[in-house]
Amino acid sequence: MSAPLVIPCPHCNGLNRIPADRLGDSPKCGRCKQDVLLSTPFELSESNYAAQIKGDLPLLLDVWADWCGPCKSFAPTFEQAARQLAGRCRLAKLDSEANRNLAGQLGIRSIPSLILFRNGREVARQAGAFPLQSLLEWLRGQGV
């Protein structure tokens, strides 16, 4: 059995220790019994941000707004990336309009913006929407 990874539950923020070799087994949260790893992006907000950026799997955050055309056109690409990266990287979305304080704390100047977190720290940032292959290449360059 491999060393466990600590992964926050996207539903209840509970921390889960999951052996790396069991990530493909649809692990459930010990607290709320829901899936810990999703193949779709989950919503990040000011209330769950601090808990969700922690953990041993990288977290890719898409900062967007409902009125933003490029954000809307990028959404299907981000969904595809979530499916392809399940078990390697968690993907989340932050509505910058509903979470203005957090968007300000993150220094968001343009949207869409992507921020990659690893172990609670920002490790990379990219502004703009781009094709799936470019997104995956950028993430590979970041060690994802």
N, C-alpha and C positions, 0 to 999 in steps of 0.2 A: 504494500500500500504506500502511495506517495504522500509527501508532506501535505497537510491541509492548507487550503487557501481561505482567508477570511473574506467573505463577500456579504455586503449588506443586502437585505431583502428589499426589493423595490416597492413592496406593498406596505410593510410595517416598520422598516428600518432596522429590524433585528439583525444582529451579526450571526453569520453561519460559518462554521468550519467545514469545508468540503474538500476531501482529498482530490488532488489535481486529476488523478486518473478516473474520477467519478463525475467530472463536469458534464460529460455527455449523457449521463443517466437521468436527466431532468430532476435535479435535486430540489427538494421542498424545504421551505423555511421551518426551522424548529419551533418558532413561535406561532406563526399564522397558518402554516401548512400549505401556502401557495408556492408557485414556482419561483425560485430564486433567480434563475437565468432565463431571460426572455429573448425571443427572436424578433421582438418589436421594440421600438424605443418606448421608454416610460417617461412620465411627466416629472420634472424636477421643479421644486419651488423653494421659496425662502424657508419653509418649514422642514424640508427634508434634505436640503443641500449639504449641510455639514456632515450628516450621516452617510450620504450617498457617495461623496467624493473619496471617502476612505475605503480601504479594502485592497486586496491584492490583485484584482483584475483591473486593468485600465478602464476609465470611464470617458467616453467621448460625448461632449455636450454640444448640442445644436441650439444656439440662441436665436430666436426668431420672433416675429410678430405677425398677427393675423392680416394686417394691412400691407405686408411686404410681398410683392409679386415674386421676386427671386426666392424668398423663403418658401413660398407655396410650391414653386416649381422644383425646389430642391428636396421637398418632403418625400417623394417617392424614392429618390436616390438614397436618402438616409434610411428609409424603411428596408430597402434592398441590402444596404450595408449591415443593418442589424441582423438580418437573416444569415448573411454570409459570415459574420463575425461572432455569432452566438457561441459562448463558451470561451472566447478569447478576449473579448472587449464588450463592455456593457454600453449601450447607447441610450442617451436621455435627451429630452427637449426642455428648454426653458423659455416660456413666453415672457419676453422682455417687457411687455406692457403690463401684464398682471404681476410681475415681480420687478418693479422698477428699482427698488433699493438694491436688490441682489445684482441686477444688471449693472447698476452704477458701481457697486463694490468690485465687480469683475472688470470694470473699465471698458465696457462695451461701447464702441464708437460707431460701428456699422453692423448691419445684419444682412444676411445670416453670418454668424460667426461660429466657428468650431473651436472648442477648447478641450484639450486632452489632459486628463488628470491621472496620476499614478500615485498610489499611497497617500492621498490627501493633498498632493501638490500639483500645481499646473506645470506641465512639461512642454507643451506646445500649443500654438494658437494659429488659426488660419481664418481669414475673412473671405467671404464670398461663397457662391454656389459653384460646384464643379461636378463633372461626370463621375460615375461610380468608380471607374478604373483609376482616375486621378486621386480620388479619395482613398482608395485602398492602397495605392502606391505611397501616398503621403503617410498613411498609418504604418505601412511596412518600414518606411524610413524612420519612424519613431519607435520601432521595435515591437509593434503590435502584430 
